[in-house]
Amino acid sequence: MPDFIVTPWEVSGEIDYEQIIKEFGIEPIDEKLLFYIKEITKEIHPFLKRKIFFAHRDFKWILDEYKKGNPFYLYTGRGPSGDVHLGHVMPWLFTKWLQDKFDVELWFQLTDDEKFLFNQSLSYDDAYKYSYENALDIIALGFNPKKTFIFSDIDLAGILYRNALKIAKRITFSTIKATFGLDNSSNIGQIFYTSIQTVPAIIKSLLEEKNVPCLIPHAVDQDPHFRLSRDVLPKLGYYKPASIQCIFLPSLQQGGKMSASIENTAIFTQDSPKDVKKKVNNAFTGGQANAKLQRELGGNPSVCSVFKYHFMLFTLDDDEIRNIESRCRGGDLLCGECKNNLIRKINSFLKKHQEEREKAKDKLDSFLIKEKIDLKEIVREKMEKL
């Protein structure tokens, strides 16, 4: 049995991504695929070179269709159960790169219904509120407003439910139990939910009344949802959605991923410079017990959370990251200097992000789509017509 857990609702332990590839049946992104990507985009994103986005389902097919003149659209999402942290931002940055490079639409799902159903301590009102708070962080990253559609499941319930019904009819309870580990104590909303998450994978096909390829960039924990989507959608006459999947930004402490529920493991987009400094200075490193030993023996960046943040998000220049690693192993770079360098980079990123997040409050309406579901207004309009 693996000593880690990866499900759509729980991620814990030291994750073996090679084992996940085998268990989930996903394909690793190899050099041949990277060459094909570069042939089209003229560059390889550092997240691909460094195997942060490490696996896929049918990404080559997406590229083949694109080259034939059959463009795809992007679909990704966020489960709004709290504030956004850097682990959430990482795949969104790559999604923006895909949108920019391929000039395609993005449909961004805020799964407030899912979080309400699966988190017993989260109220309906709070889940809905977090949708709009989190949307500000998404907009702040600079997505194209003409090609980006952000929606709360609650606010787009009509189109989602109508089409989820057709999907749900094709999925048995035994399949849901086997895929997600649900049991007789699970509420009926949890059992039905994956049908809702499948609909955005065909939303452009519904709008255009023809099959449109869909690419889903996401963290690997969401793969079970989309495995089911790929099984059921062809039975309804639609393409299988393709996906490209990333690893998790690790915890600042030893082991596991960055988690919103364990505050000191995570850096949030609204953290102050003081917060960032405190968290990074308390982070787990691969350094020695003191400076003298560090100079003599060198550090171990392969287990260091500070180095991983440089490598995965904040030092994307290849020469610079090699220099950090070499100086660390050689004892020339002490942990204090490396931490200060990371603190500076994180605070620079957050300063700009927080400024853009504030501006996003005036841009919400240009990104959001919702249905008219105010029952009082619907009744009032009906009465006025009589």
C-alpha positions as CSV (number, residue, x, y, z in Angstrom):
1,M,0.0,0.0,0.0
2,P,1.3,3.5,-0.8
3,D,2.1,5.8,2.1
4,F,0.3,8.7,0.4
5,I,-3.3,9.6,-0.4
6,V,-4.4,11.4,-3.6
7,T,-8.1,11.9,-4.2
8,P,-10.1,15.0,-5.4
9,W,-10.7,15.8,-1.7
10,E,-7.6,14.7,0.1
11,V,-3.9,14.8,-0.7
12,S,-1.4,13.8,2.0
13,G,2.0,12.1,2.5
14,E,5.1,11.9,0.3
15,I,3.7,11.5,-3.1
16,D,5.2,9.1,-5.6
17,Y,4.3,10.5,-9.0
18,E,5.6,7.5,-10.9
19,Q,3.2,5.3,-8.9
20,I,0.4,7.7,-9.7
21,I,1.1,7.4,-13.4
22,K,0.8,3.6,-13.1
23,E,-2.3,3.7,-10.8
24,F,-4.2,6.3,-12.7
25,G,-3.2,5.1,-16.2
26,I,-2.0,8.5,-17.3
27,E,0.8,9.1,-19.8
28,P,4.1,10.8,-18.9
29,I,5.0,13.8,-20.9
30,D,8.1,12.7,-22.8
31,E,10.7,14.4,-25.0
32,K,8.9,13.6,-28.2
33,L,5.8,15.4,-27.0
34,L,7.8,18.3,-25.7
35,F,9.4,18.6,-29.2
36,Y,5.9,18.6,-30.8
37,I,4.7,21.3,-28.4
38,K,7.7,23.5,-29.2
39,E,7.1,23.0,-32.9
40,I,3.8,24.7,-32.5
41,T,4.4,27.2,-29.6
42,K,8.0,28.0,-30.5
43,E,9.0,27.6,-26.8
44,I,8.7,25.2,-23.9
45,H,7.3,26.5,-20.7
46,P,9.6,25.9,-17.7
47,F,6.7,24.0,-16.0
48,L,7.0,21.5,-18.9
49,K,10.8,21.3,-18.9
50,R,10.9,20.8,-15.2
51,K,8.2,18.2,-15.2
52,I,5.9,20.2,-13.0
53,F,3.3,19.4,-15.7
54,F,4.3,15.8,-16.0
55,A,1.5,13.8,-17.4
56,H,-1.5,13.9,-19.8
57,R,-4.4,12.2,-21.5
58,D,-4.6,12.8,-25.3
59,F,-2.6,16.0,-25.3
60,K,-1.0,15.0,-28.6
61,W,-4.5,14.5,-30.1
62,I,-5.3,18.1,-29.0
63,L,-2.2,19.3,-30.8
64,D,-3.0,17.3,-33.9
65,E,-6.5,18.7,-34.1
66,Y,-5.2,22.2,-33.6
67,K,-2.8,21.8,-36.5
68,K,-5.7,20.6,-38.6
69,G,-7.5,23.9,-37.9
70,N,-9.8,22.4,-35.3
71,P,-9.1,24.6,-32.2
72,F,-9.7,23.4,-28.7
73,Y,-10.9,25.3,-25.6
74,L,-9.5,25.2,-22.1
75,Y,-11.5,24.2,-19.0
76,T,-10.2,24.3,-15.5
77,G,-11.5,25.1,-12.1
78,R,-11.2,26.0,-8.4
79,G,-13.0,24.5,-5.4
80,P,-13.7,27.7,-3.4
81,S,-13.5,26.6,0.3
82,G,-11.2,29.4,1.4
83,D,-8.5,31.9,0.3
84,V,-6.3,31.2,-2.6
85,H,-2.6,30.2,-2.1
86,L,0.3,29.8,-4.4
87,G,-0.4,26.1,-4.9
88,H,-3.7,27.0,-6.6
89,V,-2.0,29.8,-8.6
90,M,0.7,27.5,-10.2
91,P,-1.6,25.6,-12.6
92,W,-3.5,28.8,-13.4
93,L,-0.2,30.4,-14.6
94,F,0.3,27.5,-17.0
95,T,-3.3,27.7,-18.1
96,K,-2.7,31.4,-19.0
97,W,0.3,30.4,-21.0
98,L,-1.8,27.9,-23.0
99,Q,-4.5,30.6,-23.6
100,D,-1.9,33.1,-24.8
101,K,0.0,30.6,-27.0
102,F,-3.0,29.0,-28.7
103,D,-5.4,32.0,-28.5
104,V,-8.3,30.0,-27.2
105,E,-11.2,30.4,-24.8
106,L,-11.0,29.4,-21.2
107,W,-14.0,28.2,-19.2
108,F,-13.2,28.5,-15.5
109,Q,-15.5,26.6,-13.1
110,L,-15.9,27.6,-9.5
111,T,-17.2,24.5,-7.8
112,D,-19.0,26.1,-4.8
113,D,-21.6,23.3,-4.9
114,E,-18.9,20.6,-4.6
115,K,-17.2,22.3,-1.6
116,F,-20.5,22.7,0.1
117,L,-21.4,19.1,-0.3
118,F,-18.0,17.6,0.7
119,N,-17.0,20.0,3.5
120,Q,-19.4,19.5,6.4
121,S,-18.2,22.6,8.2
122,L,-18.6,24.9,5.2
123,S,-21.9,26.8,4.9
124,Y,-23.7,27.3,1.6
125,D,-23.4,31.1,1.9
126,D,-19.6,30.9,2.6
127,A,-19.0,28.5,-0.3
128,Y,-20.8,30.9,-2.6
129,K,-19.0,33.9,-1.2
130,Y,-15.6,32.3,-1.7
131,S,-16.4,31.8,-5.4
132,Y,-16.4,35.5,-6.0
133,E,-13.5,36.2,-3.7
134,N,-11.4,33.5,-5.6
135,A,-12.5,34.9,-9.0
136,L,-10.6,38.1,-8.1
137,D,-7.4,36.1,-7.9
138,I,-8.1,34.4,-11.2
139,I,-8.7,37.7,-13.0
140,A,-5.6,39.2,-11.4
141,L,-3.4,36.8,-13.4
142,G,-4.2,38.5,-16.6
143,F,-6.5,36.2,-18.5
144,N,-8.0,37.5,-21.8
145,P,-11.4,38.9,-20.8
146,K,-12.8,38.4,-24.3
147,K,-12.0,34.7,-24.2
148,T,-12.4,33.9,-20.5
149,F,-15.7,32.8,-18.9
150,I,-15.8,32.4,-15.1
151,F,-18.8,30.8,-13.6
152,S,-20.1,29.5,-10.2
153,D,-21.8,26.2,-10.5
154,I,-24.6,27.6,-8.3
155,D,-25.1,30.5,-10.7
156,L,-25.0,28.3,-13.9
157,A,-27.1,25.6,-12.3
158,G,-29.7,25.4,-15.2
159,I,-27.4,24.4,-18.0
160,L,-25.2,22.3,-15.7
161,Y,-28.1,20.4,-14.3
162,R,-29.9,19.8,-17.6
163,N,-26.8,18.2,-19.1
164,A,-25.6,16.5,-15.9
165,L,-28.9,14.5,-15.9
166,K,-27.9,12.9,-19.2
167,I,-24.4,12.1,-17.8
168,A,-25.7,10.8,-14.5
169,K,-28.0,8.3,-16.2
170,R,-24.9,6.6,-17.6
171,I,-22.9,6.3,-14.3
172,T,-23.8,3.7,-11.7
173,F,-23.5,4.1,-8.0
174,S,-21.0,1.2,-7.9
175,T,-18.8,3.1,-10.3
176,I,-18.9,6.2,-8.1
177,K,-18.1,4.1,-5.0
178,A,-15.2,2.4,-6.7
179,T,-13.7,5.6,-8.2
180,F,-14.1,7.9,-5.3
181,G,-14.3,5.7,-2.2
182,L,-17.8,6.9,-1.3
183,D,-20.0,4.7,0.9
184,N,-23.4,4.5,2.5
185,S,-22.6,7.5,4.7
186,S,-22.0,9.8,1.7
187,N,-24.7,12.3,1.0
188,I,-26.6,12.0,-2.2
189,G,-25.2,15.3,-3.5
190,Q,-21.7,13.8,-3.3
191,I,-22.8,10.8,-5.3
192,F,-24.2,13.0,-8.1
193,Y,-21.5,15.6,-8.1
194,T,-19.1,14.3,-10.7
195,S,-21.9,14.6,-13.3
196,I,-21.8,18.4,-12.8
197,Q,-18.1,18.6,-13.1
198,T,-18.3,16.7,-16.4
199,V,-20.5,19.3,-18.1
200,P,-17.9,22.0,-18.8
201,A,-15.9,19.4,-20.8
202,I,-18.7,19.7,-23.4
203,I,-20.0,23.2,-22.8
204,K,-18.5,24.6,-26.1
205,S,-19.9,21.6,-28.0
206,L,-23.3,22.4,-26.5
207,L,-23.0,26.1,-27.5
208,E,-21.7,25.5,-31.0
209,E,-23.9,22.4,-31.6
210,K,-20.9,20.4,-32.8
211,N,-18.0,18.6,-31.2
212,V,-15.3,20.9,-29.9
213,P,-12.1,19.5,-28.4
214,C,-11.5,20.3,-24.7
215,L,-8.2,20.5,-22.9
216,I,-8.3,20.4,-19.1
217,P,-5.1,21.6,-17.2
218,H,-5.4,20.5,-13.6
219,A,-3.6,19.1,-10.6
220,V,-3.4,15.3,-10.7
221,D,-5.8,14.8,-7.8
222,Q,-8.7,15.7,-10.1
223,D,-8.0,12.9,-12.6
224,P,-10.6,10.5,-11.2
225,H,-13.4,13.0,-12.2
226,F,-12.2,13.2,-15.7
227,R,-11.5,9.5,-16.1
228,L,-15.3,9.1,-15.7
229,S,-15.9,12.0,-18.1
230,R,-13.8,10.3,-20.7
231,D,-15.8,7.0,-20.2
232,V,-19.3,8.5,-20.4
233,L,-19.1,11.3,-22.9
234,P,-18.4,9.2,-26.0
235,K,-21.6,7.3,-25.1
236,L,-23.4,10.6,-25.5
237,G,-21.7,11.4,-28.8
238,Y,-19.0,13.8,-27.5
239,Y,-15.2,13.8,-27.7
240,K,-13.3,12.6,-24.7
241,P,-11.8,15.6,-22.9
242,A,-8.0,15.7,-23.0
243,S,-6.0,16.8,-19.9
244,I,-2.5,17.9,-18.9
245,Q,-1.7,17.4,-15.2
246,C,0.7,18.9,-12.7
247,I,2.3,17.9,-9.4
248,F,1.6,19.7,-6.2
249,L,3.5,22.7,-4.8
250,P,4.9,21.2,-1.6
251,S,4.4,22.3,1.9
252,L,6.8,24.8,3.4
253,Q,7.2,22.3,6.2
254,Q,8.5,18.8,5.8
255,G,6.4,16.5,3.6
256,G,3.1,16.8,1.8
257,K,1.6,19.6,-0.3
258,M,0.8,23.2,0.5
259,S,-2.5,23.2,2.3
260,A,-5.0,26.0,3.0
261,S,-6.1,24.1,6.1
262,I,-2.6,24.1,7.7
263,E,-1.7,27.8,7.6
264,N,2.1,27.6,8.0
265,T,2.4,25.2,5.1
266,A,1.0,27.7,2.6
267,I,1.6,31.2,1.3
268,F,-1.7,32.9,0.4
269,T,-2.1,35.5,-2.3
270,Q,-3.2,38.1,0.3
271,D,-0.3,37.5,2.7
272,S,1.6,40.6,3.8
273,P,5.4,40.9,3.4
274,K,5.7,40.2,7.1
275,D,3.7,37.0,6.8
276,V,5.8,35.8,3.9
277,K,9.1,36.5,5.7
278,K,7.9,34.6,8.8
279,K,6.7,31.6,6.9
280,V,9.8,31.3,4.7
281,N,12.2,31.8,7.5
282,N,10.4,28.9,9.4
283,A,10.4,26.7,6.3
284,F,12.1,23.2,6.2
285,T,15.4,23.2,4.4
286,G,18.1,20.8,3.4
287,G,20.7,22.8,5.2
288,Q,23.1,21.7,8.0
289,A,22.8,22.4,11.7
290,N,25.0,25.5,11.5
291,A,26.8,27.7,9.0
292,K,30.2,26.0,9.7
293,L,28.9,22.6,8.7
294,Q,27.0,24.0,5.8
295,R,30.2,25.5,4.3
296,E,32.0,22.2,5.0
297,L,29.4,19.7,3.9
298,G,27.0,21.7,1.7
299,G,23.3,21.5,1.7
300,N,20.8,19.1,0.1
301,P,18.4,21.0,-2.2
302,S,16.6,17.9,-3.2
303,V,14.8,17.8,0.2
304,C,14.6,21.6,0.7
305,S,11.2,23.3,0.5
306,V,12.9,26.7,-0.1
307,F,14.8,25.3,-3.2
308,K,11.6,23.7,-4.4
309,Y,9.8,27.0,-4.4
310,H,12.7,28.5,-6.4
311,F,12.6,25.6,-8.8
312,M,8.8,25.3,-9.3
313,L,7.7,28.9,-9.3
314,F,10.1,31.7,-8.6
315,T,13.4,31.0,-10.3
316,L,12.4,29.9,-13.8
317,D,15.7,30.9,-15.4
318,D,17.7,27.7,-16.0
319,D,21.2,29.2,-15.4
320,E,20.0,30.9,-12.2
321,I,18.5,27.7,-10.7
322,R,21.6,25.7,-11.6
323,N,23.7,28.3,-9.8
324,I,21.5,28.1,-6.7
325,E,21.7,24.3,-6.6
326,S,25.4,24.2,-7.2
327,R,26.2,26.8,-4.6
328,C,24.0,25.1,-2.1
329,R,25.6,21.7,-2.6
330,G,29.1,23.2,-2.6
331,G,28.5,25.1,0.7
332,D,28.8,28.5,-0.8
333,L,25.1,29.4,-0.4
334,L,23.8,29.5,3.2
335,C,20.1,29.0,4.0
336,G,19.6,32.5,5.2
337,E,20.7,34.0,1.9
338,C,18.6,31.6,-0.1
339,K,15.5,32.3,2.0
340,N,16.0,36.0,1.7
341,N,16.2,35.7,-2.1
342,L,13.0,33.7,-2.1
343,I,11.2,36.1,0.2
344,R,12.1,39.0,-2.1
345,K,10.8,37.2,-5.1
346,I,7.5,36.1,-3.5
347,N,6.8,39.5,-2.1
348,S,7.5,41.1,-5.5
349,F,5.0,38.7,-7.1
350,L,2.4,39.2,-4.4
351,K,2.7,43.0,-4.5
352,K,1.8,43.0,-8.2
353,H,-0.9,40.3,-7.7
354,Q,-2.6,42.2,-4.9
355,E,-2.6,45.4,-7.0
356,E,-4.2,43.5,-9.9
357,R,-6.6,41.8,-7.5
358,E,-7.9,45.1,-6.3
359,K,-8.4,46.3,-9.9
360,A,-10.2,43.0,-10.7
361,K,-13.2,44.1,-8.5
362,D,-14.1,46.5,-11.3
363,K,-13.7,43.8,-13.9
364,L,-15.8,41.0,-12.4
365,D,-18.8,41.6,-14.7
366,S,-16.7,41.3,-17.8
367,F,-15.6,37.8,-16.8
368,L,-18.5,36.3,-15.0
369,I,-21.5,34.5,-16.6
370,K,-24.6,33.5,-14.7
371,E,-28.2,32.6,-15.2
372,K,-31.2,34.5,-14.0
373,I,-32.4,32.4,-11.0
374,D,-34.0,35.0,-8.7
375,L,-37.4,33.3,-8.2
376,K,-39.0,36.5,-6.8
377,E,-38.0,38.4,-9.9
378,I,-39.2,35.6,-12.2
379,V,-42.6,35.5,-10.4
380,R,-42.9,39.4,-10.4
381,E,-42.2,39.5,-14.2
382,K,-44.9,36.8,-14.8
383,M,-47.4,38.7,-12.8
384,E,-46.7,41.9,-14.7
385,K,-47.5,40.1,-17.9
386,L,-50.9,39.1,-16.8
